[in-house]
Amino acid sequence: MKDRRQELPKLDQVRERISRYAGAGPRYTSYPTAPVWSDAVDGGALGRALARPSADPISVYVHIPYCEKLCTYCACNRVISRDHSVVEPFLDRLELEARRLSSLLGTERPRVQMALGGGTPTYLSPPELDRLGRLLNDSFPARAESEASVEVDPRVTTREQLAVLAGHGFNRISLGVQDLSPRVQQAIRRVQSVEETERVATWARELGYRSVHFDLIYGLPFQTLDSFAETLEQVTQLRPDRIALYSYAHVTWVSKQQRGFERHDLPSPEQKLELFLLAIRRLLDAGYAYLGLDHFVLPHDALARAARDGSLRRNFMGYTTERAVDLIALGPSGITELADVYAQSHRGPDEWGAALEAGGLPTLRGWLLSEDDVRRKWLIQELMCAGSISSDRYRSHFGESLEQRAPELGERLRAFEADELLERSDDLSAGGPDEIEYAVTPLGRLFLRNIAMSFDAYLEEPKPDAAPRFSSTV
């Protein structure tokens, strides 16, 4: 079947389908999704899962929750504080967690990836970052040529901080940009000049970081096609290796400060998709490849190579390059993802720290994946990463027939075929007429979350008085 992932859908097709697909739905950074998890998975259950014998490599994520200022669009777990004295006790507790996790994992599991996220990791001073780097390298020794990335806010990041991180092996950097329009920046309370962004990107390259990433958001208050086109022009001139283009999530039940965005300030679903289409067109024209749901990369980037060789994966950090690697999370709200276990830590630094000081792991909730969960997770990952589902690949992976496991599959996906979001092929060269492949069309890429929802066994019709669970898919 023809690979159409770099084609652009037509605007009139998009407009015709918005009304049918503009509901709420998961982003599928996990399956099953976090709202169905329970406290039946506690620190003891996670500890037993981590202690299972294995020599497989691991990925490590560290959540630094602190920020100096509140960006009003943000729904991340963060603590706003100008008092930096909170860092030392935080690092003391992080050391407890790292040593405890390391002892459970044993010494045979090399680290192939590491990421610092937040919050704002560069809230930490150079000496504090040095302490953190030594702790992580001692607790989770890295394999040669491992990847280590850090998210930074260019407004509060210094060259010295980047140099300290580079000295501990950090070689990828993600800059929060979001939008470069002054009006949009004022609305979201994140005023950041092009010069600030360029300066930090230049420092990173001079210090040997091999990949520079920018994060952008579409659907923010006061964004217009003209203003976002200017942002895209400025961004592509800076030539980041990777651009994550996220859909703004208006989730006021999670982030009350978003209530300041009056509805007439936010783009409509149709306008929001027009912004996305504009970005796809401009980024493709600038030489970027479009991967998965929301990532654009230059052809030399590791994500582009992962997409070509089939190792692209999606998890809580977005798209990543290591398939089937256990993700070990540290810090408040961190989510550990093993092959058959999810475990999320307490969100608040105080609750997280108290659980550690009590001698256990700070797990708040989680999920033990059933055999059915594992298969549905694989199907959703295939949609999100490969842009297709193949019965031949499914049989190779699980040793069983997809048609026997899910005889209702064709009926479930028929509506997406009718709406030209999926294309079906029944005659693959890899098998025969009994082999089936469903490929996401360029139009379907815009509604990928909706397609993935058809594989979700836990979604329920929302009750009129129930609290919202998910952001809009469009």
N, C-alpha and C positions, 0 to 999 in steps of 0.2 A: 504494500500500500504506500502511496506517495507520502513523503514527509512534507507536511504543509505548515510546519510550526513557525516559519518566518514570513508567512503571508499575512495580509492585513484584511480584516473583515470590513464589509461595507456598512456605512452609517445607517442607511435605510433598513438593513437587516437588523441592526442592533435596536433601532427604535421600535420595530415591530414586536420584539420579544421582551422588552423591558417590563411591561405590565405583568407578564407571566412569571418572571423570575426575580422580581425585586423584593423578595421576602428576606427574613432573617435566617442565617445558617452558619455553621461552624467554618473556621478557616482550615481545619484538619491538619494542624501541627501535631495532633495525636489522634489515634482511634483506639478505643472509645475516647470521646472528648471529655474534658475535665468535669463538666457539670454532673456527669453520672458517677464519678468516683465516690468512694466512701471511706470512712475512718476504719473500716475493717482491715485496711492495709496500714500498719503502724511501723514504728521503728524496728520492732522485732522481726516483722515479715520482710522488711527491706534488708535487714542485716543477714538474715538467712539466705536471701536471694544473692546478695553480694558475695557471700562466703562459698558459694558453689564453685568447685574446682574449674578453672579455666585458664588458658594462656592467651586468650584472644585480646587484641588491643582495645584500648578505651579512649573515649573522648571526655574532657573535663570542662564543665561550665561553672563559672563563679559569678554570683550575683552581688554586685556592690550597690546597695539601695539608695545611697545618699546623693542629693543634688542641692545646690545652693539656691536655685530659683525654680519656681513652678512654671512649666510650659503647659498652657491650658488645653492643648490638644491631647496630652499624654494620658494613656490609660495603664501605663506600666506600674509595677509595684515600686514605689519610691518614697523616700523620707526627705522632706525639705528642711535643711538645717544649715545655718551659717556658722554654727559652733562645731569646729572640726575636732574638738576633743572627743567626739563620739567614735573616732576612727580607731584609737588604740584598743579600747575594750572590744570593738568589733573584730579586730584582727586577732585578739586573744581567743575569742570564741571560734573564729574561722580556723585557727590552728588546731583547736580541739576537734573540730569536725574533720579537717583534713587528715589528722593522725588516725582518727577512728575509722574513717573510710579506707584509708591506706592499709591499715592492719587487717581489715576484712577482705580486701581484694588480694592481698599477698604481693609478692615482688615479681611475679612472672608476667604481669600484664603491662606491656609498654603503652605509654601515652602517645597517640598519633595526632590528636587535636586538642587544643585548649582555647577557651574564649573567656574574656572578661566582659560582662555586660552590666546593665544597670537600669535605672539610676545613671550615675556618672562615674565610671572607674577613675577618671582623672580628677575626681574630688580628692583622691589621696595625694599626698605630697610625694616628691621623689624618694625620701627615705622610707616612707610607708609603702610605696610601690616596690622598692627594693626588698623590703621585708616580705611582702606578698610573693614576689617572684621567687625568692629563695625557698619559701615555704612550699609553693606549688611544685617546684622542680625537685625538691627533696622528697616530697610525699608521693609524687606521681612522675617518676623518671620518664623522660621523653625518648622515643625512638629517633634515630638519625633522620633528618629531613622532615621532622614533624611540623605541623602547622600550629601557630599560636596567634590569636587575633584579639584585638581590643576595640571596644566602642569608645569614641571620644566625642566630647562637645568642644568644637574648635574655640569657643569663647573663653574656655577656662583651661585650655591645654597648653603646656609649655614645651619647648624643645627639650629641656632637661628631663621632663617626665617621659617623653618618647625615647630618649637615649637610655634611660634606666630600663625601660621595658625591652628595648632592643637588646640590651646586655643580658637579659634573661631569656632570650630566644624568641621574642615576639616579632613576627615577620609579616603580619597582615593588620590593616587598620581600617576601621569603619567610621566615617565622619557623619554625624547627624547634620543634615542640611535642611531637609523638609521642603523649603520653598525660599526663593531669594527675592520675592516681591516685598517691598517695604510695608505695603498695606496688609498683606497676609501675615507677615512677621509680627506686626504690632497687634493684630487680632489674637494671635496664639501666644503672645508674650515671649517671643524668641527672636530678638533682633540680632542678626548675624550677617556681617558684610561678606561680599565675595572675596575681599582681600583676606579676611580672617580664615576663611575656608581654604583659599589657595596657599596661604602661609603654612598651615598645618600639613597640608598634602605635600608641599615641597619639603618640609622638614623630614617627613616620613620617608620620602624617596631618598633624600640625602643620607639618612641614617641606615639605609639598607632594607627597609620594608619592601617586600617584593610585590605586594598588591595593595592598592588603595581603593576603598569602597566608599560610595556615597549612599546615604539613605534619603529618599524623597517620599513625599506623601501627596496624593491627589485627592480632591474632595474637601479641602480645607476652606474655611470661611473666606469669602471674597476672591477666591481663585477664579480667573477667567481664562479663556483660551489664549488671549493675547499675553496676559501676565505669565501664564505657565509656559508658553512658547519662549518667552524671554529667559525664564529660569532654565529651561532645557538647553537653550543656546549657550548660556553661561556655564552650565555644568559640562556639556560636551566639549567645550573649549579647554576645560581643565583636565579632561581625558582620564577620569577614574577607570580602573580596570573592571569594576563591577558596580552596577547601580541596582539597588533594591527599591522598587517603586510600589509603595504600600498604599492600599486603600484606607482612607481615614475611617476609623471606627467610631461612630457617634454612640457611645455607650454611657449615657448619663447616670444609669443605675450603678455603674462602677466608678466613674470619675465625675463627681458632682460639678467640678469647675467647668465642664463642657456645657453646662446649662447656660453659660453666658453667650454661647453661640446661638443667636436667635435663628429660627428656622429659615428666615428669608436671607440670612447671610451665607447659608450653606448651599452648594450647588444641588440641583435636583438630581435624581438618579440618572436621567437622560444626560444632563450636563456633565455629571461625573464620568460617565462612560465616554463622552466626547473628549474630556480631558485625557482619559486613558488612551483612547485611540490616537490622539495627537502625540502623546508621549511615545507610543509604539512606533508610529511613523517616523518621528524625529530621531529616535534612537537607532532604529534599523538603518535609516539613511546615514547615520553617523558611524556605522560599522559595527554596532553591537548586535549580538545574537540574543534572541528572546528565549528564555528558559522557564519552564514550569509556569507558575501562576503569576509571578511578579518580579522576576529577576532578569537583568540584561547584562551581558558580559562581553568583553572583547575576546576574540577567538583564541588568544593565548592563555586565557585565565583557566585556573584549575577547574572551575565549575563547567566551563565549556568542554574541557576534556572529559569530565565525569559524565556529562550528557551524551557525549559521543560513545563512550565505552560502557554505558549502562549502569554506572555506579552512583549516579545522582540520587540524593536522598533528601527528604524533608523532615525536619523535627522542630523542636521548640526554638531553635536558633535560626529557623528559616531553611534555605537550601544549603546542603553541605555535600562534601565529596566522598564520604566514607559510608558505604552501605553496611548494615548489620554490625555496627560498632556500638557497644554499650556506652551510654552517655551518663556520666556521674556528675551530679550537680551539688554545689556548695552554696551556702548563703541563704538568706530569707527568701521564701517562695520558690527556690530552685526545684526543678523537676528532674529527677533521675528516670531515665528510660532504659530498661533492659529488654531483652527479647520478649519476655512475657510478663513484665511488671512495670507499672508506673508508680512513682512515689513523689509527692510534693511536700516540701517543708513548710513550716509555719510562715505566714507572710510577714508578721511583725518582727523586727529585730529583737525585741525583748522576749517574746514567746519562743522564738527560735533559739536565742541564747540560753534561756532558762532550761529548755529541754536538753541542750548539750551539757550544761553544767550539772544536770541531774544524772548524767552518765549514759544517756542513750543517744539515739539518732532523732533529729527534730521533725520526724514525719508527721504531717497533719492528716493526709488522706492519700488514696492511691487506687490502683486497680490491678487485679490479677487477670491477665488475658486468657480467655478460653481458646480452644482450638478454632472455633468459629470467628472469634475476635481477630486472631492472627491472620486468618485468610482474608477477612474483610479489610484489615489494615493493609495487607499487601496489595489488594485491588485498588484501594484509594491512593496508596503510594505510587502505583503504576500510572494512574491517571494524572496525578500531580507532577510526577517526575518524567515519565516517558511519553505522556500524552496519548497513551493507548492501553488497551487490555487485550492480551492474546491468550487464547486457550492453550496454545502450544507452550508459551512461557509458563503459564500456570501449572501445566502438567509436569514440566521439567522441574519446577520449584517444589511442588507438593506431592508429586507422584500419584495424582488422581485427576479425574476428568472434571473440568470446570462445569460442563453441562450437567453432569450427574450431581455435583455439589450444589449447583444453582440452576435448576431447570427453568426457573422463572426469569432468568437473566434477559433473554430476548424481549419478553413482554415488558420488563421493567425499563429497558432502555429505548423502547420503540418510540416514545414521545420525543426523546432527544434526537433520534434519527429524523423524525418528521419535521422537527424544527431546525434541521441542518446543523445541529451541535455535535453530532457524532456521525461517522461514516462506518458502515459495516462491510467487511470483506469475508466471504465464505470459502475462498479458494487460495490459500496461502501456499507458497512454494515449500515452506518448511513442513507442511503436513499434507493434507488433502482436503476434500470438500467438507469433511467433518470438522475442520479447524476454522475457528472464527477469530477475527480481530475487530475491535472497535477502536477507531482513531478519533481523537478530538479534532474538530475543524478549527480554522482560525476564528470563526464566530463562537464556537464552543469554548475557546480559551477564556472569553469574557465571562462565561457562566460556569466555570470549572467547579466552583464550590457547589452549585446546584446539582451538577451531574454526580459529584461525589456523595451527595446526600442520599442518593438512591441506594447506596450500599450500606447505609447506617441503620443498624437494627435497633438503636436506642432512641431515635427521634420520635417525639410525640407531637400531636397537634397541640399548639399552645392554648392554654385555658385563658378565658377573658380576663380573669383577675390575677393571673400568674405573673411573677416578675420576669422581665426579659432575660434571655440566656445568651443570645448571640447578636452580633452586629448584622447589618444588612449585607446581603451577598453582592449587591450592586451599589 
